[in-house]
Amino acid sequence: MSTLLLGLTLSSCQLGYIAESAYYQAKLMRNRVPLKYALEHYDLSGEQKQKLELAIELRNFMKTDLNLDTENNYSRYVHLDQKYVTYAVNAAPKDKLKQYKWKFPIIGSVPYKGYFKKESALEEEARLKKKNLDTHVRGVSAYSTLGWFEDPLLSSMLRMKEHHFVNTLIHETVHANLYIKGQSKFNERVASFLGQLGAEAYYKKTNRSDELRKTVAAETHDELLFSKFITAELKALRQWYQKKSGSADVLTAREEQFDGMKARFKKQISPQLKTENYQWFAKKELNNAFLVLLELYNSDFKVLEKLADLCDRDFKKTLQQLKSLEDSDDPEKELIKRVTQLEAKKPTS
């Protein structure tokens, strides 16, 4: 999940990127069809048809129950000729946990760059490697244009499990409703958290099977557990890099740090997980680019959890509090302040 990077710039390199992105975005828009048309005329499996019907229901739920402005988002469908809609590239220095950022007007600095063609993403990765940076490339099934265009439902999204599909639609719709320029970490954490909170609200209202509700609850448990773990681990790793700054053996020594991180996960976290969602971490080949990506989406949800609890786990109230931070220069700091104020006002039992 990510945002598509579009804007204006005088750099010839950036102009080429903008032109390529604009071409494929326009192509995507031309290929949209109404959901009902796709249901009636496209050769879709039963499961795919269920997802389209679910999207129709979910759009109404997001508008009435979550107070999210859906406009015409996800009212149309696009069948892709590739597995993912875009490929996102991110990078980081090899000797520190610091996001490499691209600068764009309108949306500000961002820690990833999306390409519609995998070949273009790999070319960008090659350029970054020549700068001696760690890199990571991932396929993206869904993205938000932040309200600039009407985002369609994509065939790449139909492969998701139902509850992940619900979470994703809410996550991306949050981006179109709440986005603070230059605050990618805050934006992604909020969308990830609200995606899960919204999914909980949806399954609570629709009274789906007990098994599915239990699955959603178990995944929420694991998400919070992994978030707490990775936040603490990356804080310690960042401090280690600072101490090793300038050392000739930092690139060799960091592998021991990565191995230690995976060993602690396997011993301390893996036995507590209720699903398989994060078990891959013990076997993952780590580098700084991948770790700062985890930090972007999974860093500590503790403050957001407190805010939601203070809002009685009510999505609308939580969203209202977060939207009130849109003009803040430091929304992270302001959020902590807001939670402290709400805690002080809460009556004691």
Secondary structure as GFF3:
##gff-version 3
##sequence-region A 1 349
A	DSSP	beta_strand	2	3	.	.	.	ID=ss1
A	DSSP	alpha_helix	12	30	.	.	.	ID=ss2
A	DSSP	beta_strand	33	34	.	.	.	ID=ss3
A	DSSP	alpha_helix	35	41	.	.	.	ID=ss4
A	DSSP	alpha_helix	46	64	.	.	.	ID=ss5
A	DSSP	beta_strand	76	78	.	.	.	ID=ss6
A	DSSP	beta_strand	86	93	.	.	.	ID=ss7
A	DSSP	beta_strand	102	104	.	.	.	ID=ss8
A	DSSP	beta_strand	108	110	.	.	.	ID=ss9
A	DSSP	beta_strand	113	115	.	.	.	ID=ss10
A	DSSP	alpha_helix	118	130	.	.	.	ID=ss11
A	DSSP	beta_strand	133	140	.	.	.	ID=ss12
A	DSSP	beta_strand	143	144	.	.	.	ID=ss13
A	DSSP	beta_strand	153	154	.	.	.	ID=ss14
A	DSSP	three_ten_helix	155	159	.	.	.	ID=ss15
A	DSSP	alpha_helix	162	177	.	.	.	ID=ss16
A	DSSP	alpha_helix	184	206	.	.	.	ID=ss17
A	DSSP	alpha_helix	210	243	.	.	.	ID=ss18
A	DSSP	alpha_helix	250	264	.	.	.	ID=ss19
A	DSSP	pi_helix	265	269	.	.	.	ID=ss20
A	DSSP	three_ten_helix	270	272	.	.	.	ID=ss21
A	DSSP	three_ten_helix	279	283	.	.	.	ID=ss22
A	DSSP	alpha_helix	288	298	.	.	.	ID=ss23
A	DSSP	alpha_helix	302	310	.	.	.	ID=ss24
A	DSSP	alpha_helix	315	323	.	.	.	ID=ss25
A	DSSP	alpha_helix	331	345	.	.	.	ID=ss26
###
